[in-house]
Amino acid sequence: MASSIRIVGDERLLSYAAGIRAVYASAFAAPPWDEAESMADAYLERLGDDLARPGFVAALVLDGDTVHGFCTAWTTPADFPKDRCHPQVLAALGPQRTRDWLCGAQEIDQLAVHARARGRRLGPALLDAVTAEAADGRSWLLTSIRAETAMDFYQRLGWHQATYPAPRGTGAAVFLGPCHPAAPATAGWGVVRADRPVEDGPARATASRRPQHPVGGERRS
């Protein structure tokens, strides 16, 4: 059976919980994430809460009922979050750019493809499915600078790096989507550089977290 992508934005997503858990565990077990399998259970618990976020949307790659990959996103609120890596993002971009570039935009949280399904361009397809309806092309994410394959993955897909944590650090970089209206400001002298590394936040945040191409896992820091 050929793979298909399904968009889900409500509690029906939880009917695929076992498959999402399997994908998560497979994608994030490898370096640089090295997550214990128990983290997949923790993610499922958080996913139930994420469903209530304004603008929540998820895309699944399915072969019948088998989940091969998933991507989740929601709308960044006007009151910029203070959890996970968000304070470091605010420090790096400053209040004005954070408000103009990120608030009200679509924030990619998780992007993951099971190891068995890599090499089929599922990562790009999932990103396209989730960001297709982003207002004015305003989408963004975070990914760890330790995930060099993920960084390269987004750059090759036309995402624009907007913050530059210290090289060889443990920070997370902000990427703006290919059609984000602020993307031109990230080129040349317009690049915004953080004064200090954007440190990884507590488990679960890229905006989100990782891939391989197709994605092993992308995640939020």
FENHU-V17783 format. One record per backbone hydrogen bond with DSSP energy under -1.0 kcal/mol. CO is the residue of the C=O (numbers start at 1). NH is the residue of the N-H. E is the energy in kcal/mol with one decimal. If there is no record, write none. Layout:
co = {CO;CO}
nh = {NH;NH}
e = {E;E}
This chain:
co = {4;6;8;10;11;12;13;14;16;17;18;19;20;21;22;23;24;28;30;30;36;37;38;39;40;41;42;43;44;46;47;49;50;53;54;57;58;59;60;61;62;63;66;68;69;70;71;72;73;74;76;78;83;85;86;87;88;89;90;94;95;96;97;98;98;102;105;106;107;110;111;112;114;115;121;122;123;124;125;126;127;128;131;134;135;137;138;139;140;141;143;144;146;147;148;149;150;151;152;153;154;155;160;166;171;173;174;175;176;177;180;182;183;184;187;188;197;198;207;216;218;219;220;221}
nh = {62;60;58;13;14;15;16;17;20;21;22;23;24;25;26;27;28;35;33;34;39;40;42;43;44;45;46;47;48;50;51;52;53;56;75;73;8;71;6;68;4;66;63;114;61;112;59;109;57;107;104;80;86;89;90;91;92;93;94;98;99;100;101;102;103;105;76;140;74;72;218;70;117;118;125;126;127;128;129;130;131;132;134;137;138;139;106;177;108;175;173;147;148;151;152;153;154;155;156;157;159;158;176;169;145;143;162;141;160;180;183;185;186;187;190;191;199;172;142;113;111;209;205;201}
e = {-3.3;-2.4;-2.1;-2.2;-1.5;-1.5;-2.0;-1.6;-2.6;-2.6;-2.0;-2.2;-2.7;-2.7;-2.0;-2.9;-2.3;-2.8;-1.4;-1.9;-2.0;-1.6;-1.8;-2.2;-1.8;-1.7;-2.0;-2.6;-1.3;-2.4;-1.5;-1.6;-2.0;-1.8;-2.4;-2.2;-3.0;-2.0;-2.5;-2.9;-2.3;-2.1;-2.2;-3.0;-2.5;-2.5;-2.6;-2.7;-2.5;-3.7;-3.2;-1.3;-2.0;-1.8;-2.5;-2.0;-1.9;-2.8;-2.3;-2.3;-2.4;-2.8;-3.3;-2.0;-1.7;-2.3;-2.8;-2.5;-1.4;-2.2;-4.2;-2.5;-1.9;-1.1;-1.3;-2.6;-2.3;-2.6;-2.2;-2.3;-2.5;-1.0;-1.8;-2.2;-2.1;-1.3;-3.0;-3.1;-2.8;-2.8;-2.9;-1.3;-1.7;-2.5;-2.4;-2.4;-2.4;-2.0;-2.6;-1.2;-2.7;-1.4;-2.9;-1.6;-2.3;-1.6;-3.4;-2.0;-2.9;-1.8;-2.0;-1.5;-2.1;-1.4;-2.0;-1.7;-1.1;-1.2;-1.5;-1.6;-1.6;-1.8;-2.9;-4.8}
